[in-house]
Amino acid sequence: MIKLENVGKRYGKSWVLENITFHTEEGNVIGIIGKNGSGKTTLLKIISGILKPTVGNVYLKSKLISYIPEKPILIPELSLKENLNYFAKMRNVESKRIEDEIKFFRLEKHVLKKPSELSKGLRQRLSMAISLLIDPDIILLDEPTSGLDAESKKIISNRIKKLKLNKKTVLYITHEDEEVESICDKVLILEEGEIKFFGTVEDFWRKYERFVYVTFSQTKEIKLLKLEELKNVKEDLLHVRSVGIREFLSGGMVYER
């Protein structure tokens, strides 16, 4: 369980976060979305204990927390397996846990490689494997699939789904709408350091409406429509693309009634 009450963070005279109040139960996966500079990473760092809030309170049911940053922190001189062994020894983790994570993240062929020899996707998989060695109850992920190859995205998404099944609480920053809709129980949207929305994905679209871009076959015209308007379109369509949550919030869409 995670509960925040009126949490705020200030640097000098500037507030990065203000009036952050929400709670989530164990087993929930919360997708955090917002523009750059909206306070997403600061929020995760406050929950993890890396940063202290200027005001407000954070309540956590468990102290077993793992924070996985966007850029993995690995020991460059050690191989993949040696990195896992090193962090496992620090945390008194049994060897079976190491082998389980290597297998799940499909790292068997890369155990002798050093971080510099790994792709971005493999480094992120290794970072996540290390963070999960202690079997944490709360997992905080900062854009875990950003810029990764399709295989790494799928493996990490599947790991998050498994954490959810095991009743772990997961908060993660993402730009991937498919992940939000297929994995998340709720979505938390930050705008200029404040919560713009917190609720289910269905509730978000119910409140803000769902839009799609359609391309007409004959004219190749591209038009923005509400999802419900599709049933009234008489012309043949070449393509239909859903407008993502992040794109919707950017305010760049032009809808003509």
Secondary structure, 3 states (H helix, E strand, C coil): CEEEEEEEEEECCEEEEEEEEEEECCCCEEEEEECCCCCHHHHHHHHHCCCCCCEEEEEECCCCEEEECCCCCCCCCCCHHHHHHHHHHHCCCCHHHHHHHHHHCCCHHHCCCCHHHCCHHHHHHHHHHHHCCCCCCEEEEECCCCCCCHHHHHHHHHHHHHHHHCCCEEEEECCCHHHHHHHCCEEEEEECCEEEEEECHHHHHHHHCCEEEEEECCCCCEEEEEHHHHHHCCCCEEEEEECCHHHHHHCCCCCCC
